[in-house]
Amino acid sequence: MNISVKVEPPVEVRSLNELQADEVITTTGLVKWFDEARGRGFIIPTNGSRDVLLHLSVLRRDGFKAPLEGASVTFDVMRREKGLQCMKVRDIDLSTAIQPVARAPHPQSSITSISDWVQVKVKWFNRARGFGFVCTSDRPEKDIFLHMGVVRKSNIDPAILAPGQVLYVRHGLGSKGLQATHVCLKPA
Protein backbone atom coordinates (compact mmCIF):
# COMPACT_ATOMS: atom_id res chain seq x y z
CA MET A 1 0.00 0.00 0.00
CA ASN A 2 1.45 3.35 -1.09
CA ILE A 3 0.66 6.43 0.92
CA SER A 4 1.76 9.77 -0.42
CA VAL A 5 2.12 12.71 1.91
CA LYS A 6 2.50 16.27 0.70
CA VAL A 7 5.13 18.01 2.81
CA GLU A 8 5.08 21.80 2.81
CA PRO A 9 8.20 23.69 3.87
CA PRO A 10 7.93 25.32 7.31
CA VAL A 11 6.70 28.90 7.43
CA GLU A 12 9.48 31.24 8.58
CA VAL A 13 8.80 33.91 11.16
CA ARG A 14 12.20 35.64 11.15
CA SER A 15 12.65 39.02 9.50
CA LEU A 16 12.84 38.90 5.72
CA ASN A 17 15.28 41.80 5.89
CA GLU A 18 17.91 39.24 7.01
CA LEU A 19 17.59 37.14 3.83
CA GLN A 20 20.78 36.40 1.93
CA ALA A 21 20.90 36.97 -1.85
CA ASP A 22 20.00 33.44 -3.05
CA GLU A 23 18.07 32.29 0.02
CA VAL A 24 14.38 31.42 -0.41
CA ILE A 25 12.03 31.01 2.56
CA THR A 26 8.32 30.35 2.93
CA THR A 27 6.34 32.92 4.89
CA THR A 28 2.90 34.51 5.12
CA GLY A 29 1.39 37.94 4.64
CA LEU A 30 -1.60 40.00 3.55
CA VAL A 31 -2.15 41.50 0.11
CA LYS A 32 -1.57 45.25 0.47
CA TRP A 33 -2.87 45.96 -3.04
CA PHE A 34 -2.88 44.29 -6.44
CA ASP A 35 -3.47 45.98 -9.80
CA GLU A 36 -4.19 43.43 -12.51
CA ALA A 37 -3.81 46.06 -15.26
CA ARG A 38 -0.26 46.80 -14.08
CA GLY A 39 0.43 43.13 -13.47
CA ARG A 40 1.73 43.55 -9.95
CA GLY A 41 1.01 44.32 -6.34
CA PHE A 42 2.52 44.01 -2.89
CA ILE A 43 2.24 41.71 0.12
CA ILE A 44 2.75 42.94 3.69
CA PRO A 45 4.61 40.12 5.49
CA THR A 46 3.06 39.14 8.84
CA ASN A 47 6.46 39.42 10.54
CA GLY A 48 6.69 43.15 9.86
CA SER A 49 9.37 43.02 7.17
CA ARG A 50 9.37 45.27 4.10
CA ASP A 51 6.68 44.82 1.45
CA VAL A 52 7.15 41.97 -1.03
CA LEU A 53 6.56 42.42 -4.77
CA LEU A 54 3.95 40.03 -6.17
CA HIS A 55 3.91 39.67 -9.96
CA LEU A 56 0.90 38.49 -11.99
CA SER A 57 3.05 35.97 -13.89
CA VAL A 58 3.91 34.21 -10.60
CA LEU A 59 0.23 34.04 -9.63
CA ARG A 60 -0.81 32.61 -12.99
CA ARG A 61 2.06 30.12 -13.10
CA ASP A 62 1.05 28.85 -9.66
CA GLY A 63 -2.64 28.59 -10.61
CA PHE A 64 -4.06 31.68 -8.89
CA LYS A 65 -5.99 34.73 -10.05
CA ALA A 66 -5.39 38.31 -8.94
CA PRO A 67 -6.05 38.42 -5.18
CA LEU A 68 -8.24 40.91 -3.35
CA GLU A 69 -6.75 43.40 -0.91
CA GLY A 70 -6.39 41.84 2.54
CA ALA A 71 -6.23 38.22 1.32
CA SER A 72 -3.87 35.99 3.34
CA VAL A 73 -1.02 34.57 1.29
CA THR A 74 1.50 31.80 1.98
CA PHE A 75 4.43 32.29 -0.34
CA ASP A 76 8.14 31.80 -1.04
CA VAL A 77 10.19 34.98 -0.97
CA MET A 78 13.69 35.86 -2.16
CA ARG A 79 15.80 39.01 -1.99
CA ARG A 80 16.41 40.43 -5.48
CA GLU A 81 18.35 43.48 -6.67
CA LYS A 82 15.36 45.80 -6.20
CA GLY A 83 14.05 44.25 -2.98
CA LEU A 84 11.97 41.33 -1.76
CA GLN A 85 10.04 39.38 -4.39
CA CYS A 86 7.48 36.59 -4.22
CA MET A 87 8.90 33.61 -6.13
CA LYS A 88 6.05 31.12 -5.56
CA VAL A 89 2.49 31.41 -4.26
CA ARG A 90 1.59 28.38 -2.15
CA ASP A 91 -1.87 29.39 -0.93
CA ILE A 92 -4.31 32.30 -0.95
CA ASP A 93 -7.05 32.53 1.69
CA LEU A 94 -9.76 34.98 0.62
CA SER A 95 -11.60 34.81 3.97
CA THR A 96 -9.54 37.78 5.22
CA ALA A 97 -9.94 39.78 1.99
CA ILE A 98 -11.75 43.08 1.78
CA GLN A 99 -14.72 42.43 -0.46
CA PRO A 100 -15.30 45.02 -3.19
CA VAL A 101 -18.20 47.37 -2.63
CA ALA A 102 -20.81 47.54 -5.36
CA ARG A 103 -20.52 50.96 -6.97
CA ALA A 104 -23.51 53.12 -7.68
CA PRO A 105 -24.28 53.45 -11.38
CA HIS A 106 -22.10 56.05 -13.05
CA PRO A 107 -23.90 59.32 -13.81
CA GLN A 108 -23.56 58.87 -17.59
CA SER A 109 -26.27 56.21 -17.39
CA SER A 110 -28.83 58.95 -16.71
CA ILE A 111 -27.60 61.24 -19.50
CA THR A 112 -29.84 61.40 -22.56
CA SER A 113 -28.24 61.41 -26.00
CA ILE A 114 -28.73 64.73 -27.79
CA SER A 115 -26.82 63.79 -30.93
CA ASP A 116 -26.90 61.29 -33.74
CA TRP A 117 -23.78 59.21 -34.37
CA VAL A 118 -20.79 61.54 -34.73
CA GLN A 119 -17.34 60.54 -35.99
CA VAL A 120 -14.63 61.28 -33.40
CA LYS A 121 -10.97 60.57 -32.73
CA VAL A 122 -9.53 59.46 -29.41
CA LYS A 123 -7.47 62.24 -27.79
CA TRP A 124 -6.39 59.94 -24.97
CA PHE A 125 -7.82 57.07 -22.96
CA ASN A 126 -6.42 55.72 -19.68
CA ARG A 127 -7.61 52.18 -18.98
CA ALA A 128 -6.30 52.20 -15.41
CA ARG A 129 -8.28 55.36 -14.58
CA GLY A 130 -11.28 54.20 -16.61
CA PHE A 131 -11.88 57.21 -18.82
CA GLY A 132 -10.55 59.44 -21.57
CA PHE A 133 -11.58 62.05 -24.10
CA VAL A 134 -12.54 62.08 -27.77
CA CYS A 135 -13.16 65.01 -30.12
CA THR A 136 -14.64 65.71 -33.54
CA SER A 137 -12.37 66.78 -36.41
CA ASP A 138 -14.30 70.02 -36.95
CA ARG A 139 -14.06 71.02 -33.25
CA PRO A 140 -10.88 69.43 -31.82
CA GLU A 141 -10.90 71.84 -28.87
CA LYS A 142 -14.32 70.57 -27.71
CA ASP A 143 -13.68 67.45 -25.63
CA ILE A 144 -16.25 64.70 -25.19
CA PHE A 145 -15.79 62.63 -22.02
CA LEU A 146 -15.67 58.85 -22.62
CA HIS A 147 -16.15 56.56 -19.60
CA MET A 148 -15.02 52.92 -19.45
CA GLY A 149 -18.61 51.87 -18.67
CA VAL A 150 -19.77 53.17 -22.06
CA VAL A 151 -16.87 51.35 -23.77
CA ARG A 152 -17.67 48.08 -21.99
CA LYS A 153 -21.39 48.28 -22.85
CA SER A 154 -20.41 48.50 -26.52
CA ASN A 155 -18.09 45.46 -26.36
CA ILE A 156 -15.12 47.48 -27.65
CA ASP A 157 -11.72 46.33 -26.41
CA PRO A 158 -10.31 49.31 -24.44
CA ALA A 159 -6.81 48.31 -25.62
CA ILE A 160 -7.56 49.76 -29.08
CA LEU A 161 -8.36 53.22 -27.70
CA ALA A 162 -5.06 54.83 -28.67
CA PRO A 163 -4.74 58.50 -29.69
CA GLY A 164 -6.07 58.98 -33.22
CA GLN A 165 -8.35 55.90 -33.19
CA VAL A 166 -11.55 56.70 -35.11
CA LEU A 167 -14.82 55.94 -33.30
CA TYR A 168 -18.44 56.99 -33.51
CA VAL A 169 -20.27 58.32 -30.47
CA ARG A 170 -23.65 59.62 -29.45
CA HIS A 171 -23.35 62.15 -26.66
CA GLY A 172 -25.36 64.11 -24.15
CA LEU A 173 -24.80 66.98 -21.76
CA GLY A 174 -23.51 65.97 -18.33
CA SER A 175 -22.82 68.15 -15.30
CA LYS A 176 -19.29 68.90 -16.56
CA GLY A 177 -19.88 69.06 -20.30
CA LEU A 178 -20.34 66.65 -23.19
CA GLN A 179 -20.27 62.94 -22.36
CA ALA A 180 -20.44 59.95 -24.68
CA THR A 181 -23.57 57.89 -24.04
CA HIS A 182 -22.90 55.28 -26.75
CA VAL A 183 -19.79 54.34 -28.72
CA CYS A 184 -19.11 52.04 -31.68
CA LEU A 185 -16.47 51.40 -34.33
CA LYS A 186 -18.98 51.93 -37.15
CA PRO A 187 -22.69 52.73 -36.81
CA ALA A 188 -25.15 50.24 -38.28
N, C-alpha and C positions, 0 to 999 in steps of 0.2 A: 504494500500500500504506500503510495507516494503522497506526501503532504507538502504542499508548497506554502511557504510563509513569506509574506512581503515585509522586508525590514527597511524601515525609514531611518535615515540618519538622525542622530539626536539634534534637538533644537538648541542652538547656542544662546546663552544669555549674556555673554560678555560683550563689551563695547565693540562695535564694528569699526570704530576708529583705530583699533589696535591691529586690524587685519594686515597681513603682509601682502606683497604684490600679487603672488600667484595662489594665495590661500582662498579656498571657497568654504563657507560655512552655511548651515541651514539655520534660519531664524524666522521670526514672525513680525508682523506689523499691520498697520492699517493704511488703506489707500487714502492719501492726502487729496489727490485729484488725478483724473485721467481724462485726456482729451483725445478721442479717437481720430479726429480730423488731423491732429498734429502727430498722432502715432506714438504718444508717450505720456507719462505721468510720473507721479512720485509716491513712494511708500514711506510712512513714518515708522521706523523700527520701534518695537515695544520696549526695547532697552534704552531708549533715549539717544541713540546715535544719530548721526546726520542722515538726512533724507536719502533714499535709494532710488535711482532712476529705474523705471519700469517701461520697457519698450514693447510696442504692440506685436512685433515679430516674435518676441519671446512668449507672450501670451498665446498667440495663435499656434506656434510650434508645440506648445505644451497642452493644447486642446482647450483653451479658455477664451472667452470673449472679454471685451473691455469691461472692467469692474466698476461698480458704483463707488462713489466717495464713502469712506468709512468701512468698506468691506475688509474683513480679516484675511490676511494672506500669509501662507507659509511658503518660504522661498529660499533659494540658494543665492548668496550674495558674494561678490568679489570686488576688490578695490581695483579700479582702472585708472588711467591717466587723469581723467576729468572727475573722478570721485567714485562713490559706491554705485554698483550696478547690479540689478537682478539678473542672474544668469539662467535660472530655472524657477518656474512657478510650480509648486507641489500641490497646493490646495488654495481655494478661495471660498470663504464662508460669507455668504451674503446676508446672514441674519443680523450682522452688526452694521450693515450698509444704511446710508441715508437714502430713503426712497424718494424718487423725484416727485415733485408736486405738480399736479395737473395745472397747466397754465390756462388762464382765461383766454377766450378767443381773441386774436389780434384785431385791433380796430378796423383794419382794412376790410374785414368781413362784413361790416355794416356800411361800407361806402358804396354808393350806387354809381355805376358807369355812366359817364356823361359824353362818352365818345364812341365812335365806331372803331374798328381796328385801325391802328396807326402804326406805320413802320418806324422803328426806333433802332438806335445802336446802343450797345452797352457802354457806359462811361467807365464804370468799375463795379465789381460785385465781390463781396467778401463772404465766402461760405462760412467761415468761422463765426463771423458776427451775424450772419443770416440776412443780409440786405445789401443793396447797392442802388445805383442810379442809372437810368437810361435817358436818352434825349432824342428828339426828332432832328432830321438833317436841316430843316428850315428854321429851327429855333434851338440851336445847340446849347444856348445859355439857360434854357428852361428845363430844369431837371424834373424827372418823374421818378418817384421813389418806387423801388421794386423789392418786396419782401419775400423771403424764402418760402413762406406759406403759399404765396401765389404761384411761385415756381413749382413747388411740390404738387399742388393741385393740378397743374397742367402736365405733369409727368415729364418735364424737361430735366435733363441731367444738369445740375448746377455747375458741374465741371466745365461745361462748354461756355459758360458766361464770362468770356474774356473780353477785354476792351475791343470795341469794333464789331463784335458779334451782332448780326442783324436779327431782330425779333419783331414781333407784332404785339402790341398791347392795346387793351381798352383801359381807360383810366377814369378816375373820379376825383373829386376834391375832398381831401382829408383836412384835418385840423392844421397841418403844417404845409399844405400845398398839394400838388398833384401826386396821386398814388395809383400805381397799376392795380387793376382789379382782376384782370385776366391777362395771360401771356401765352403766345404760341410761336412756333417756328414759321408757320405759314397758315393764314386763315383759310377755313374751308369754303 
